[in-house]
């Protein structure tokens, strides 16, 4: 039975007749601030529907199935508006509130709203993925399209990020050529000075306009000239790291520091799929332990990603490298470990996308100014329910952090990230690269006594693990 059949409906129904979803949400939020009854339940419900308002722009209305979904959503919002209005009070309404049925109505509406909160990101993700893949395929240059894509095992990231290599924020190994830009006299746009071929269509603007409204708020398209200016034409002095995916530069945009990653898609076509993955997944993820992608640039052969800047760089520098900052106490260390775990749980269970990262390792954990860990690098990520098993056509990730069934057969699930997290945890506690703590031939699991020996670095025995090696080096110092 609709709620308005049990309360005085005249004024409220007249007000909400013909109001769309956005208007209903605004009314619910406004009225929740002045309720006399259920002062906890009403703001909570208002907060949920306000979140739906944030998600609505991501949903494409041209699909017939979406019209049905939005129609049902508006019916739910009308129920919510009437219920919140009822809580503003009146003698008639108080009699209704005393009937004991308002608690049931709040529960029913919260369940409905929660359903839409879960389903909208999935719908938006499917639609965004379909459109981005089509647009990005159109955006490839003829040279890139004609280059064969490798089908060999992408221990690819095993080759670009194997256990013996440390690419994250490392010192420059070779001189970076300055990025020369010039102004196109006909369009006013700036383009790469040494480009051998010019495309007739500006595919960057095509992507920007076609994805408008699909990506979360705060995700932007940047002109190449903006990024070149922010990094002094991608000069060496602004370079802060380099990996198999691209070079990373520090810059400032709109007064804020950012990390600008210039991707190697021209020299390595496999990196194009990594670029697409970053755009496909990260803008949809809203969690304090997931790095934020602020925007992108596509201009001819250039593929550039713009992230929030992480002033403390990556976790591997705290585990394996010298630190110039202050000591990191045990509470902070456990905060980092817990934050990584929360980020993985969010990806698997609460993002609405069921994302398996497949490359959890210290160099992919970035640390902000308050030492909050943020999972980054979604180039190898895939959607898969964490309890289901999938077979990868291409094995991507970093050897040493892969479970045997994935490294050998390409079989992955949520357990793949759990294994990687365990390897990362051992590295934090031992201060040694994971490759130094491996399964012996024929072993199915790691002998706990061997782990204890690795942690008991001073040989005191009795199963008591000493502080991590990183602690003893002064990178981390225990409390007290």
DAGIJO-V6509 format. One record per pair of residues at least 12 apart in sequence whose ideal C-beta (glycine too) atoms are under 6 Angstrom apart, sorted by the first residue. I is the first residue (numbers start at 1). J is the second residue. If there is no record, write none. Layout:
i:I j:J
i:I j:J
This chain:
i:3 j:79
i:3 j:82
i:3 j:83
i:3 j:105
i:4 j:82
i:7 j:86
i:7 j:96
i:8 j:92
i:12 j:82
i:12 j:85
i:16 j:78
i:16 j:81
i:21 j:74
i:21 j:77
i:24 j:77
i:24 j:81
i:25 j:49
i:25 j:53
i:27 j:81
i:28 j:46
i:28 j:49
i:28 j:80
i:28 j:81
i:28 j:84
i:29 j:46
i:29 j:50
i:31 j:84
i:31 j:85
i:32 j:46
i:32 j:84
i:34 j:88
i:35 j:87
i:35 j:88
i:36 j:89
i:37 j:87
i:37 j:97
i:38 j:87
i:41 j:106
i:42 j:84
i:42 j:87
i:45 j:80
i:48 j:113
i:52 j:116
i:55 j:120
i:57 j:213
i:58 j:124
i:58 j:214
i:59 j:120
i:59 j:123
i:59 j:124
i:60 j:127
i:73 j:116
i:76 j:112
i:79 j:109
i:80 j:109
i:83 j:105
i:118 j:352
i:121 j:284
i:121 j:352
i:122 j:352
i:125 j:284
i:125 j:353
i:128 j:214
i:129 j:280
i:132 j:280
i:135 j:207
i:135 j:210
i:136 j:276
i:139 j:203
i:139 j:298
i:141 j:301
i:147 j:269
i:149 j:269
i:153 j:395
i:154 j:394
i:154 j:396
i:155 j:395
i:155 j:399
i:156 j:396
i:157 j:396
i:157 j:397
i:157 j:398
i:158 j:399
i:160 j:244
i:161 j:244
i:161 j:398
i:162 j:399
i:163 j:399
i:163 j:400
i:163 j:435
i:167 j:243
i:168 j:241
i:168 j:314
i:168 j:363
i:169 j:240
i:169 j:241
i:169 j:313
i:169 j:314
i:172 j:239
i:176 j:236
i:176 j:239
i:178 j:233
i:178 j:235
i:179 j:228
i:179 j:233
i:179 j:234
i:180 j:193
i:181 j:228
i:190 j:224
i:190 j:225
i:199 j:300
i:203 j:298
i:204 j:298
i:204 j:299
i:207 j:298
i:208 j:221
i:215 j:283
i:216 j:283
i:219 j:283
i:219 j:295
i:220 j:295
i:222 j:295
i:222 j:297
i:222 j:306
i:224 j:297
i:224 j:299
i:227 j:260
i:227 j:297
i:227 j:304
i:230 j:251
i:230 j:252
i:230 j:253
i:231 j:249
i:231 j:251
i:231 j:260
i:234 j:249
i:238 j:250
i:245 j:271
i:245 j:274
i:246 j:261
i:246 j:262
i:246 j:263
i:246 j:264
i:247 j:262
i:248 j:261
i:257 j:309
i:258 j:306
i:258 j:309
i:259 j:307
i:259 j:309
i:260 j:306
i:261 j:305
i:262 j:304
i:263 j:275
i:263 j:303
i:265 j:303
i:266 j:301
i:274 j:379
i:275 j:303
i:277 j:378
i:277 j:379
i:277 j:381
i:278 j:305
i:278 j:378
i:279 j:296
i:281 j:378
i:281 j:381
i:282 j:378
i:285 j:351
i:287 j:346
i:289 j:339
i:289 j:342
i:289 j:343
i:289 j:373
i:289 j:374
i:290 j:343
i:290 j:375
i:291 j:307
i:291 j:366
i:291 j:374
i:291 j:376
i:292 j:308
i:293 j:307
i:294 j:306
i:310 j:366
i:310 j:367
i:310 j:368
i:311 j:369
i:312 j:367
i:314 j:363
i:314 j:366
i:315 j:362
i:315 j:365
i:316 j:362
i:316 j:363
i:318 j:475
i:319 j:362
i:319 j:427
i:319 j:428
i:319 j:470
i:323 j:475
i:327 j:477
i:328 j:476
i:329 j:479
i:330 j:478
i:330 j:479
i:332 j:371
i:333 j:476
i:336 j:373
i:339 j:372
i:339 j:373
i:340 j:365
i:340 j:373
i:343 j:375
i:344 j:417
i:348 j:386
i:348 j:414
i:353 j:383
i:354 j:383
i:354 j:385
i:355 j:381
i:355 j:383
i:356 j:382
i:356 j:384
i:356 j:417
i:357 j:381
i:357 j:417
i:358 j:380
i:358 j:397
i:358 j:416
i:359 j:380
i:359 j:397
i:359 j:398
i:360 j:417
i:360 j:420
i:360 j:421
i:361 j:398
i:361 j:401
i:362 j:424
i:364 j:376
i:364 j:377
i:380 j:396
i:380 j:397
i:386 j:414
i:389 j:411
i:389 j:413
i:390 j:412
i:391 j:410
i:391 j:411
i:392 j:410
i:392 j:412
i:395 j:410
i:400 j:434
i:400 j:435
i:401 j:420
i:401 j:423
i:403 j:416
i:403 j:419
i:429 j:455
i:429 j:468
i:430 j:454
i:430 j:455
i:431 j:468
i:431 j:469
i:431 j:470
i:437 j:454
